[in-house]
């Protein structure tokens, strides 16, 4: 097997996992990270109450298990500590404070240019930049003169004790932020556009005996991870499959949960859309927090004012404003430009609907791979399962490419996109709600419409017929 140099963009879970597995396979790797340390979303999100909504032993790398998780659902700081411990152990070559601005295909290799004009050249590129990266702040009219920030850029310099705090949004971050600040803040005003379906978390700490078993009983931690994985997989046909009796029973159970946990607000908190159409959230303390006397639920914000915000019901005065409004998932490249064969721009190729073969490769962008790309996000289990499958598939692709150029056939991409669109047509994501899963044109560009088992089976062996492999000399002649 030939040894390749691989440039990896990003040092979150995906980038680190790629670096470890590629280096173990004998390849030379160089990671570029735009921030000053590893961690990705777990480095950036430090808001009160930040935690994962996937069980700890599944939300970790299979080849780097952690027997010391303190809770069934790990907190953000604990996950970040775990990620940093992986890098400390592996000592991957990472150049920090290196935001990639341009990736350019030169005919036989990639040139990667950073904001500080540092340049890396490599035969292959792996993009592990992640989708939950650049915060989205709504373009609301008016100006609020008090302190304000996005949940992913939490301002720890502002003391919220006794303050009137507004929280815009009721998504995955908001349902953690609100319980995290409601005991400290004087008042918390929650501005809801659309309610979310929330399932119980049932979180609790691992006992000393459990952690001892994870450390000392051979195979126990791997077995536990497998059990958790299978439990999550069972949820897929119940909550995210085709509409039918199972989805109706699931909805009835969630409505009952809302009435029990939020008796005075259940009408405002019960969504009109089917569970699963938008991301299903998980929490034990969100509904109880909303029932507190110092927490107030409002409709959507119409405009900002100098002293607060205005809804259809009137002005709400605030001392601070927090945006829990998600990320720019429809702009996966951010400010980065990627130029492929004959100067083709990936941004222009994608337009409003990013497409990639198996979520990993794009025609006319040879020797380039993406992690957790289009149509490989999930709503029911750990994305790390998908990422690891993709990295092992990428290893096969690099071996197939050898010292030459590996290009995805346009027909292979078209067949994959057609398959994805055909599967999702009658599933819950297309049942009528607006969500970040869909493009502006209503097309699914994010979700894998199946179980992870089906994706893992698909990724176990690379199909050589989906690619054209040529030597660098041939490529230079043909493109010249």
C-alpha positions as CSV (number, residue, x, y, z in Angstrom):
1,X,0.0,0.0,0.0
2,X,1.3,3.4,-0.9
3,X,1.7,6.0,1.8
4,X,-0.2,9.3,1.2
5,X,0.0,12.7,2.8
6,X,-3.5,13.7,4.0
7,X,-4.4,17.2,5.2
8,X,-7.3,17.1,7.7
9,X,-9.4,20.2,8.3
10,X,-10.7,20.5,11.8
11,X,-9.8,19.0,15.1
12,X,-13.1,18.1,16.6
13,X,-14.3,14.5,17.0
14,X,-14.2,13.9,13.2
15,X,-10.8,15.4,12.5
16,X,-9.1,13.7,15.4
17,X,-10.7,10.3,14.6
18,X,-9.6,10.6,11.0
19,X,-6.1,11.6,12.0
20,X,-5.8,8.7,14.4
21,X,-7.1,6.0,12.0
22,X,-5.2,7.3,9.0
23,X,-1.9,7.5,10.8
24,X,-2.4,4.0,12.2
25,X,-2.8,2.9,8.6
26,X,0.6,4.3,7.8
27,X,-0.4,7.7,6.2
28,X,1.2,11.0,7.0
29,X,-1.3,13.4,8.4
30,X,-1.4,17.1,9.1
31,X,-4.4,18.7,10.9
32,X,-5.4,22.4,10.6
33,X,-7.7,23.8,13.3
34,X,-9.1,27.4,13.2
35,X,-9.2,27.7,17.0
36,X,-6.5,27.5,19.7
37,X,-7.4,24.0,20.9
38,X,-9.2,20.8,19.9
39,X,-12.9,20.1,20.6
40,X,-15.0,21.6,17.9
41,X,-18.6,22.2,19.1
42,X,-17.7,21.0,22.6
43,X,-15.0,23.7,22.8
44,X,-17.3,26.4,21.5
45,X,-20.4,25.6,23.5
46,X,-19.9,26.4,27.1
47,X,-23.3,27.7,28.1
48,X,-24.9,26.7,31.5
49,X,-26.2,23.2,31.4
50,X,-24.5,22.1,28.2
51,X,-24.6,18.3,27.8
52,X,-24.9,15.6,25.1
53,X,-28.3,14.1,24.2
54,X,-26.7,10.7,23.4
55,X,-25.6,8.3,26.1
56,X,-21.9,8.7,27.1
57,X,-20.6,5.3,26.1
58,X,-22.0,5.7,22.6
59,X,-21.0,9.3,22.2
60,X,-17.3,8.4,22.3
61,X,-14.9,6.8,19.9
62,X,-15.1,3.0,19.7
63,X,-11.3,2.7,19.6
64,X,-10.9,5.2,22.5
65,X,-13.4,4.1,25.2
66,X,-13.7,6.0,28.4
67,X,-14.5,4.0,31.5
68,X,-14.7,7.2,33.7
69,X,-17.9,8.8,32.4
70,X,-19.6,10.2,35.5
71,X,-23.2,10.3,34.1
72,X,-25.2,8.4,31.5
73,X,-25.3,11.7,29.5
74,X,-22.0,13.5,29.7
75,X,-21.8,17.2,30.3
76,X,-20.1,19.5,27.8
77,X,-17.0,20.1,30.0
78,X,-16.6,16.3,30.5
79,X,-16.8,15.6,26.7
80,X,-14.3,18.4,26.0
81,X,-11.9,16.9,28.6
82,X,-12.3,13.5,26.9
83,X,-11.5,15.0,23.5
84,X,-8.4,16.8,24.9
85,X,-7.2,13.6,26.6
86,X,-7.4,11.8,23.2
87,X,-5.1,14.4,21.6
88,X,-2.8,14.3,24.6
89,X,-2.4,10.6,24.2
90,X,-2.2,10.5,20.4
91,X,-0.1,13.7,19.9
92,X,-1.4,14.3,16.4
93,X,0.3,17.0,14.4
94,X,-2.1,20.0,14.6
95,X,-1.5,23.5,13.5
96,X,-3.8,25.7,15.6
97,X,-5.2,29.2,14.8
98,X,-5.2,28.1,11.2
99,X,-8.5,28.9,9.6
100,X,-8.7,27.4,6.1
101,X,-9.8,29.9,3.5
102,X,-9.2,28.1,0.3
103,X,-8.7,24.5,-1.0
104,X,-7.5,24.4,-4.6
105,X,-7.0,21.3,-6.8
106,X,-3.7,21.5,-8.7
107,X,-4.2,18.5,-10.9
108,X,-2.2,16.0,-8.8
109,X,-2.6,17.4,-5.2
110,X,-4.5,19.9,-3.1
111,X,-3.2,23.2,-2.0
112,X,-4.7,24.4,1.3
113,X,-4.3,28.0,2.2
114,X,-5.0,29.4,5.7
115,X,-6.1,32.9,6.7
116,X,-2.5,33.7,7.8
117,X,-1.3,32.6,4.4
118,X,0.2,29.4,5.7
119,X,0.0,26.7,2.9
120,X,-0.2,23.0,3.1
121,X,0.0,20.7,0.0
122,X,-1.3,17.1,0.2
123,X,-2.4,14.3,-2.0
124,X,-5.7,13.9,-0.1
125,X,-7.9,16.2,1.9
126,X,-10.4,15.2,4.6
127,X,-12.9,17.9,5.7
128,X,-14.0,17.4,9.3
129,X,-15.3,20.9,9.9
130,X,-18.7,19.9,11.1
131,X,-22.1,21.5,10.4
132,X,-22.8,23.0,13.9
133,X,-20.0,25.5,13.6
134,X,-21.1,29.0,12.7
135,X,-23.9,30.5,14.9
136,X,-27.1,31.8,13.3
137,X,-28.5,35.0,14.7
138,X,-31.9,36.0,13.4
139,X,-32.1,39.2,11.4
140,X,-34.6,40.9,13.6
141,X,-35.5,44.6,13.2
142,X,-34.5,47.1,15.9
143,X,-31.5,47.3,18.2
144,X,-31.3,46.0,21.8
145,X,-28.8,48.1,23.8
146,X,-28.1,45.5,26.5
147,X,-25.6,42.6,26.4
148,X,-26.6,39.9,24.0
149,X,-24.9,36.8,22.6
150,X,-25.4,33.5,20.9
151,X,-25.5,30.4,23.1
152,X,-22.4,29.0,21.2
153,X,-20.5,32.1,22.1
154,X,-21.5,32.4,25.8
155,X,-20.5,35.6,27.5
156,X,-19.3,34.4,30.9
157,X,-18.4,38.0,31.9
158,X,-22.1,38.9,32.3
159,X,-23.5,38.1,35.8
160,X,-27.1,37.0,35.4
161,X,-27.9,37.0,39.1
162,X,-31.2,38.7,39.6
163,X,-31.4,39.9,36.0
164,X,-34.2,39.8,33.4
165,X,-32.9,37.4,30.8
166,X,-34.5,36.8,27.4
167,X,-33.9,33.5,25.6
168,X,-34.9,33.4,21.9
169,X,-35.5,29.8,20.7
170,X,-36.7,26.5,22.2
171,X,-34.4,24.1,20.4
172,X,-31.7,21.8,21.6
173,X,-29.5,24.5,23.3
174,X,-32.4,26.4,24.8
175,X,-33.8,23.4,26.7
176,X,-30.5,23.2,28.5
177,X,-29.8,26.9,28.9
178,X,-33.2,27.7,30.4
179,X,-32.9,25.2,33.3
180,X,-29.2,26.2,33.6
181,X,-30.0,29.9,34.3
182,X,-33.5,29.9,35.9
183,X,-32.3,29.5,39.5
184,X,-29.8,32.4,39.2
185,X,-31.6,34.9,37.0
186,X,-34.4,37.0,38.5
187,X,-36.7,36.4,35.5
188,X,-36.3,34.3,32.4
189,X,-38.4,35.2,29.4
190,X,-38.6,32.4,26.8
191,X,-39.6,33.4,23.3
192,X,-41.0,30.5,21.3
193,X,-41.8,30.4,17.6
194,X,-42.6,26.7,17.4
195,X,-42.7,24.2,20.3
196,X,-40.5,21.1,20.2
197,X,-41.2,17.5,21.1
198,X,-39.3,16.6,24.3
199,X,-38.7,13.1,25.6
200,X,-37.5,12.2,29.2
201,X,-33.8,12.0,29.7
202,X,-33.7,9.7,32.7
203,X,-30.2,10.8,33.5
204,X,-28.3,9.6,36.6
205,X,-24.6,9.2,37.7
206,X,-22.7,6.0,37.2
207,X,-21.9,4.3,40.5
208,X,-18.4,3.5,41.6
209,X,-19.2,-0.2,41.0
210,X,-20.2,0.5,37.4
211,X,-17.0,2.5,36.7
212,X,-15.0,-0.3,38.3
213,X,-16.6,-2.8,36.0
214,X,-15.9,-0.6,33.0
215,X,-12.3,-0.4,33.9
216,X,-11.6,-4.0,35.0
217,X,-14.1,-6.4,33.4
218,X,-12.9,-7.4,29.9
219,X,-15.5,-6.6,27.3
220,X,-18.0,-5.1,29.7
221,X,-17.7,-1.6,28.3
222,X,-17.9,-2.8,24.7
223,X,-21.0,-4.8,25.5
224,X,-22.6,-1.8,27.2
225,X,-21.9,0.4,24.2
226,X,-23.5,-2.3,21.9
227,X,-26.6,-2.5,24.1
228,X,-27.0,1.3,24.1
229,X,-26.4,1.4,20.3
230,X,-29.2,-1.2,19.7
231,X,-31.5,0.6,22.1
232,X,-31.1,3.8,20.0
233,X,-31.5,1.8,16.7
234,X,-34.9,0.5,17.9
235,X,-36.1,4.1,18.2
236,X,-35.6,4.7,14.4
237,X,-38.7,2.8,13.1
238,X,-40.8,4.0,16.1
239,X,-40.0,7.7,15.9
240,X,-38.5,8.4,12.4
241,X,-39.9,5.8,10.0
242,X,-43.0,6.0,7.9
243,X,-46.1,7.5,9.4
244,X,-48.5,4.9,10.8
245,X,-49.7,3.4,14.1
246,X,-46.3,3.4,15.7
247,X,-45.8,7.1,15.2
248,X,-49.3,7.8,16.4
249,X,-48.7,5.8,19.6
250,X,-45.4,7.7,20.1
251,X,-47.2,11.0,19.7
252,X,-49.8,10.0,22.2
253,X,-47.1,9.1,24.8
254,X,-45.3,12.5,24.2
255,X,-48.5,14.5,24.6
256,X,-49.2,12.7,27.9
257,X,-45.7,13.5,29.0
258,X,-46.3,17.2,28.3
259,X,-49.6,17.3,30.2
260,X,-48.0,15.6,33.2
261,X,-44.8,17.7,33.3
262,X,-46.2,21.1,32.3
263,X,-49.9,21.1,33.3
264,X,-50.4,24.9,33.0
265,X,-48.6,25.3,29.7
266,X,-49.2,22.0,27.9
267,X,-51.4,23.7,25.2
268,X,-48.6,26.1,24.3
269,X,-46.0,23.4,24.4
270,X,-47.7,20.8,22.3
271,X,-46.5,20.9,18.7
272,X,-48.9,20.7,15.8
273,X,-46.5,18.6,13.7
274,X,-45.6,14.9,13.9
275,X,-42.8,13.9,16.3
276,X,-39.6,13.5,14.4
277,X,-40.4,16.1,11.7
278,X,-38.1,18.4,13.6
279,X,-35.3,17.3,15.9
280,X,-36.7,15.5,19.0
281,X,-35.2,16.9,22.1
282,X,-34.3,15.2,25.4
283,X,-34.6,16.7,28.9
284,X,-35.7,16.0,32.4
285,X,-35.8,19.6,33.6
286,X,-37.0,21.7,30.7
287,X,-40.7,21.4,31.4
288,X,-40.3,21.9,35.2
289,X,-38.2,25.0,34.5
290,X,-40.9,26.5,32.4
291,X,-43.4,25.9,35.2
292,X,-41.3,28.0,37.7
293,X,-42.8,31.3,38.8
294,X,-39.9,33.3,37.5
295,X,-40.0,31.8,34.0
296,X,-42.4,33.2,31.4
297,X,-43.3,31.7,28.0
298,X,-44.0,34.1,25.2
299,X,-44.7,34.0,21.5
300,X,-42.1,34.8,18.8
301,X,-40.1,38.1,18.8
302,X,-41.3,40.7,16.4
303,X,-38.6,43.2,16.9
304,X,-35.9,44.3,19.3
305,X,-36.2,47.5,21.3
306,X,-33.6,49.5,23.1
307,X,-34.7,48.0,26.4
308,X,-35.8,44.5,25.4
309,X,-37.9,42.9,22.7
310,X,-41.4,43.2,21.4
311,X,-43.9,40.3,20.7
312,X,-47.4,40.4,19.3
313,X,-48.6,40.9,22.9
314,X,-46.3,43.8,23.7
315,X,-42.8,44.8,24.9
316,X,-40.8,42.7,27.3
317,X,-38.0,44.6,29.1
318,X,-34.7,42.7,29.5
319,X,-31.3,43.1,31.0
320,X,-29.7,40.5,28.7
321,X,-30.6,38.6,25.6
322,X,-29.5,35.1,24.5
323,X,-30.0,33.7,21.0
324,X,-30.5,29.9,21.1
325,X,-31.2,30.0,17.4
326,X,-29.0,27.2,15.9
327,X,-26.3,27.2,13.2
328,X,-25.9,28.0,9.6
329,X,-26.3,24.4,8.5
330,X,-27.3,25.5,5.0
331,X,-23.9,27.1,4.5
332,X,-21.6,24.0,5.2
333,X,-18.5,25.7,3.7
334,X,-18.8,28.8,5.8
335,X,-16.2,31.3,4.4
336,X,-14.1,28.6,2.9
337,X,-13.7,28.3,-0.8
338,X,-13.1,25.0,-2.5
339,X,-12.0,24.9,-6.1
340,X,-11.9,21.6,-8.0
341,X,-11.3,20.4,-11.5
342,X,-11.2,23.2,-14.1
343,X,-11.7,25.8,-11.4
344,X,-15.1,24.6,-10.4
345,X,-16.4,26.1,-7.2
346,X,-18.0,23.7,-4.7
347,X,-20.2,26.5,-3.4
348,X,-21.6,27.0,-6.9
349,X,-21.9,23.3,-7.6
350,X,-23.9,22.8,-4.4
351,X,-26.1,25.9,-4.5
352,X,-29.1,25.4,-2.2
353,X,-28.8,21.6,-2.1
354,X,-25.4,20.1,-1.1
355,X,-24.9,16.7,-2.6
356,X,-22.2,14.1,-2.0
357,X,-21.8,10.4,-2.9
358,X,-22.5,8.5,0.4
359,X,-22.2,11.9,2.0
360,X,-18.4,11.8,1.4
361,X,-17.2,12.6,-2.1
362,X,-18.2,15.0,-4.9
363,X,-17.5,14.6,-8.7
364,X,-14.9,17.0,-10.0
365,X,-13.3,17.3,-6.5
366,X,-10.9,14.4,-6.6
367,X,-9.0,13.0,-3.6
368,X,-11.2,15.0,-1.3
369,X,-13.5,13.6,1.4
370,X,-16.0,15.1,3.8
371,X,-17.1,13.7,7.2
372,X,-20.8,13.8,8.1
373,X,-21.6,15.4,4.8
374,X,-24.9,15.8,3.0
375,X,-27.6,13.2,3.9
376,X,-25.6,11.5,6.7
377,X,-26.8,13.5,9.8
378,X,-29.0,11.6,12.3
379,X,-31.9,12.3,14.6
380,X,-31.9,9.2,16.7
381,X,-28.3,8.1,17.7
382,X,-24.7,9.0,17.8
383,X,-23.2,10.7,14.7
384,X,-19.8,9.2,15.7
385,X,-21.1,5.9,14.4
386,X,-21.4,7.5,11.0
387,X,-18.1,9.3,11.2
388,X,-16.2,6.2,12.1
389,X,-17.8,4.3,9.2
390,X,-16.9,7.1,6.8
391,X,-13.3,7.2,7.9
392,X,-12.8,3.4,7.4
393,X,-14.4,3.8,3.9
394,X,-12.0,6.7,3.2
395,X,-9.1,4.4,4.0
396,X,-10.4,2.0,1.3
397,X,-10.7,5.0,-1.1
398,X,-7.2,6.2,-0.5
399,X,-5.9,2.6,-1.0
400,X,-7.8,2.5,-4.3
401,X,-6.5,5.8,-5.4
402,X,-2.9,4.8,-4.5
403,X,-0.4,7.4,-5.9
404,X,-2.9,8.7,-8.4
405,X,-6.2,10.6,-8.6
406,X,-9.5,9.2,-7.4
407,X,-12.6,10.8,-8.9
408,X,-16.3,10.0,-8.2
409,X,-18.5,9.4,-11.2
410,X,-21.4,11.8,-11.7
411,X,-23.7,8.8,-12.2
412,X,-22.8,7.4,-8.8
413,X,-23.7,10.6,-7.1
414,X,-27.0,10.9,-9.1
415,X,-28.0,7.3,-8.1
416,X,-27.2,8.0,-4.5
417,X,-29.2,11.2,-4.4
418,X,-32.1,9.5,-6.2
419,X,-32.0,6.7,-3.7
420,X,-32.1,9.1,-0.7
421,X,-34.9,11.2,-2.1
422,X,-36.9,8.1,-2.9
423,X,-36.6,6.7,0.6
424,X,-37.5,10.0,2.4
425,X,-40.5,10.9,0.4
426,X,-43.1,9.4,2.7
427,X,-41.2,9.6,6.0
428,X,-41.8,11.9,8.9
429,X,-39.2,14.6,7.9
430,X,-41.4,15.4,4.9
431,X,-44.7,15.6,6.7
432,X,-45.1,19.4,6.5
433,X,-43.0,21.2,9.2
434,X,-40.2,23.6,8.5
435,X,-36.8,22.4,9.9
436,X,-33.1,22.8,9.4
437,X,-33.1,19.3,7.9
438,X,-34.5,20.8,4.6
439,X,-33.2,23.2,2.1
440,X,-34.9,26.5,1.2
441,X,-36.6,24.5,-1.6
442,X,-37.9,21.9,0.8
443,X,-35.3,19.2,-0.2
444,X,-33.7,17.0,2.4
445,X,-29.9,17.7,2.3
446,X,-29.0,16.6,5.8
447,X,-30.7,13.5,7.1
448,X,-29.8,9.9,6.3
449,X,-33.3,8.3,5.8
450,X,-32.6,5.0,7.4
451,X,-31.1,3.2,10.3
452,X,-27.4,3.5,10.9
453,X,-27.2,-0.3,10.5
454,X,-28.2,0.2,6.8
455,X,-25.5,2.9,6.4
456,X,-22.8,0.8,8.1
457,X,-23.7,-2.1,5.8
458,X,-23.4,0.2,2.8
459,X,-20.0,1.6,3.9
460,X,-18.4,-1.7,4.8
461,X,-16.9,-2.2,1.4
462,X,-16.1,0.5,-1.2
463,X,-17.5,0.0,-4.7
464,X,-14.7,0.6,-7.2
465,X,-17.2,1.0,-10.0
466,X,-18.3,4.4,-8.5
467,X,-14.8,5.9,-9.3
468,X,-12.4,6.6,-12.0
469,X,-8.7,6.2,-11.0
470,X,-6.0,7.8,-13.1
471,X,-2.3,8.6,-12.7
472,X,-1.2,12.1,-12.0
473,X,0.5,12.2,-15.4
474,X,-2.8,11.3,-17.1
475,X,-4.7,13.9,-15.1
476,X,-2.2,16.6,-16.0
477,X,-2.4,15.7,-19.7
478,X,-6.2,15.6,-19.7
479,X,-6.7,18.8,-17.8
480,X,-3.8,20.7,-19.4
